[in-house]
């Protein structure tokens, strides 16, 4: 047997193999590229994560201060304040010195003069994302809000602080077929 002839045949690709590999790579690239150009899924998840972080920050701040910290919860933005009025004097600064300054945040998180409030712990909803709440009529809406007490428990704005009427709030973030949820537990205030 001629071993040199056998060894030569074992190296390299045939033209058919090369065409099949290129075809498969092209198909995978076409499918993958649509994922990278569709930012709606990323915006949806990112905003849900920002809201979760803001709620956890507000709860921890209330425990740290041993006093109430108020959350403005609307379909367009979520913000943290030291009073229910949430005016310029009571806006709580973001821990890093500023919010994301995204287009949505500059649109919805305004000060009394109508200018974007960059240092405030507030995040606006991206245009591709819709937010709805289950079981939280008093806590979420155009003038919605609630607060965490010094023990981290959630209360509706009109609660006196002894008995909470806050119902477990489930925020559902939707963008196309993508959904994410954030839940605030009524008993403990745990944000998941």
C-alpha positions in Angstrom: 0.0 0.0 0.0 1.1 3.5 -0.7 0.9 5.4 2.6 1.8 8.7 1.0 -1.3 8.6 -1.2 -3.5 7.8 1.7 -2.0 10.6 3.9 -2.7 13.2 1.1 -6.3 12.4 0.9 -6.9 13.0 4.7 -5.9 16.7 4.6 -8.2 19.7 3.7 -11.8 20.2 2.9 -13.7 19.2 -0.2 -15.6 22.0 -2.1 -18.9 20.5 -0.9 -17.9 20.7 2.7 -16.7 24.2 2.4 -20.0 25.4 0.7 -22.1 23.6 3.4 -20.1 25.3 6.2 -20.4 28.7 4.6 -24.1 28.2 4.0 -24.7 27.3 7.7 -22.6 30.3 8.9 -24.7 32.6 6.7 -28.0 31.2 8.1 -26.8 31.6 11.7 -25.5 35.1 11.0 -28.9 36.1 9.5 -30.8 34.8 12.5 -28.3 36.3 15.0 -28.1 39.7 13.5 -31.8 40.3 13.9 -31.3 39.8 17.7 -28.6 42.4 17.8 -30.5 45.0 15.9 -33.7 44.6 18.0 -33.0 46.7 21.1 -36.5 46.3 22.5 -35.7 43.1 24.3 -32.6 44.7 25.9 -34.4 47.9 26.8 -37.2 45.9 28.4 -34.9 43.9 30.6 -32.7 46.8 31.4 -35.6 49.0 32.5 -37.0 46.2 34.6 -33.7 45.7 36.3 -33.4 49.5 36.9 -36.8 49.6 38.5 -35.9 46.6 40.7 -32.7 48.4 41.8 -34.5 51.6 42.5 -37.1 49.9 44.7 -34.4 47.9 46.6 -32.4 51.2 47.1 -35.5 53.0 48.4 -36.3 50.1 50.9 -32.7 50.0 52.1 -32.6 53.8 52.4 -35.7 53.7 54.5 -34.2 51.1 56.8 -31.0 53.0 57.1 -32.8 56.3 57.9 -35.3 54.5 60.1 -38.0 56.6 58.5 -40.2 56.7 55.4 -38.8 56.9 51.9 -41.4 57.6 49.2 -41.5 56.0 45.7 -43.3 57.7 42.8 -44.5 54.8 40.7 -46.1 55.9 37.4 -46.3 54.1 34.0 -43.7 56.6 32.7 -41.1 56.8 35.5 -40.1 55.6 38.9 -38.5 58.0 41.4 -37.4 58.2 45.0 -38.2 61.1 47.3 -38.1 61.9 51.0 -41.7 63.2 51.1 -45.0 62.3 49.3 -45.0 65.7 47.5 -41.7 64.7 45.7 -40.9 68.3 45.0 -37.4 69.6 44.2 -36.4 70.0 47.9 -37.3 66.4 48.6 -35.8 64.5 45.7 -33.3 61.9 46.8 -30.0 62.0 44.9 -28.9 58.9 43.0 -26.1 57.1 44.9 -23.6 57.4 42.0 -24.3 61.1 41.7 -26.6 60.9 38.7 -29.3 58.8 36.9 -28.8 57.2 33.5 -29.6 60.5 31.7 -31.3 58.4 28.9 -33.7 60.1 26.6 -36.7 58.7 28.5 -35.2 59.8 31.8 -34.6 63.4 30.5 -38.2 63.4 29.3 -39.9 62.2 32.4 -37.6 63.1 35.4 -38.0 66.9 35.5 -37.5 69.5 38.2 -40.0 72.2 39.0 -38.6 74.4 36.2 -39.2 71.7 33.6 -35.6 70.8 33.2 -34.1 67.3 33.4 -33.0 66.5 36.9 -29.8 64.6 36.4 -28.8 63.9 40.0 -32.2 62.6 41.1 -32.9 58.9 41.7 -35.4 58.7 38.9 -35.6 56.6 35.7 -37.9 57.1 32.7 -39.5 54.3 30.7 -38.0 53.7 27.3 -40.5 54.2 24.4 -40.5 50.5 23.4 -41.5 49.4 26.9 -45.0 49.4 28.5 -45.5 48.9 32.2 -48.6 47.6 33.9 -49.3 46.7 37.5 -51.5 44.0 39.0 -53.2 44.6 42.3 -51.8 48.0 42.9 -54.4 50.6 41.9 -53.4 53.1 44.7 -49.7 52.4 44.4 -49.2 52.6 40.6 -50.7 55.1 38.2 -50.5 58.7 37.1 -50.3 60.0 40.7 -49.3 56.7 42.1 -46.8 56.1 44.8 -46.1 54.3 48.1 -43.5 54.4 50.8 -41.3 52.1 52.8 -41.3 52.6 56.5 -38.2 52.3 58.8 -38.5 48.5 58.9 -38.7 48.3 55.1 -42.4 47.5 54.9 -44.5 49.1 52.1 -47.5 51.3 52.7 -49.9 53.2 50.4 -49.5 57.0 50.5 -52.8 57.4 52.4 -51.9 54.8 55.1 -51.4 56.2 58.6 -48.3 54.0 59.2 -49.9 51.5 61.7 -51.8 49.3 59.3 -50.7 48.9 55.7 -53.3 48.5 52.9 -50.5 48.0 50.4 -51.3 44.9 48.2 -48.5 42.9 46.7 -47.6 44.8 43.5 -46.5 43.0 40.4 -45.1 45.3 37.7 -45.1 43.7 34.2 -42.7 45.2 31.7 -43.6 44.3 28.1 -41.8 45.1 24.8 -43.1 43.1 21.9 -43.0 39.4 22.9 -40.5 40.1 25.7 -41.8 40.4 29.3 -40.2 40.9 32.7 -41.7 41.2 36.1 -40.8 43.0 39.4 -42.8 42.1 42.5 -43.0 44.0 45.7 -44.2 41.8 48.5 -46.9 43.4 50.7 -45.8 41.8 54.0 -42.1 42.3 53.9 -41.4 44.8 51.1 -39.1 42.2 49.5 -38.5 43.2 45.9 -38.0 40.3 43.5 
